């Protein structure tokens, strides 16, 4: 049982890391500059990719002989994971980490057709290229080393999760929700700029990390430090008018 856990968790970490690299490449191309900070965890991994790949490896890969089925099921499964993740994060932490409302054929701004198409392509690459290579690589690791690597990664990951969740809770605590759940990119940019200037509001390293990772974060918490900056920014903008 321990061996199975170590094996599965190591796959999860590897795929989460690969997803992290893909996000860096994608965001760097889109922003036309190098973006190194992605994901609100401190480590270089995005669990949403790890979970999606584990699901594809468990179910979709069975249909490997049918290219089209792999594409469609990958698009569906990954989009479902992205939708659920967005919904849960917003409900728990009162913040929207990504928003596709400005893209065609989106569902509540949480998922969109274009991303689903990319997920489909990614699923095909996973089933026919990435997964076979990763499985071959892990298969060559001695069981003792596999346990040591996996358990070390698990310990680091759990510590990271505790620190991150604790920080996110501090952002959420004592909330008064906005009437609108979305905040414009312009206001978010002002918040980030003011964050660097304001010294009387204590923002720790982890919150700064999350803002850097999600420059388009949609906050819906009205009484935490970040929201105070938002109110300050809005007031400042209104005074200029």
Secondary structure, 3 states (H helix, E strand, C coil): CHHHHHHHHHHHHHHHHHHHHHHHHHHHHHHCCCCCCCCCCCCCCCHHHHHHHHHHHHCHHHHCCCHHHHHHHHHHHHHHHHHHHHHHHHHHHCEECCCCCCCCCEECCCEEHHHHHHHHHHHHHHHHHHHHHHHHHHHCCCHHHHHHHHHHHHHHHHHHHHHHHHHHHHHHCCCCECCCCCCCHHHHHHHHHHHHHCCCCCCCHHHHHHHHHCCCCEECECCCHHHHHHHHHHHHHHHHC
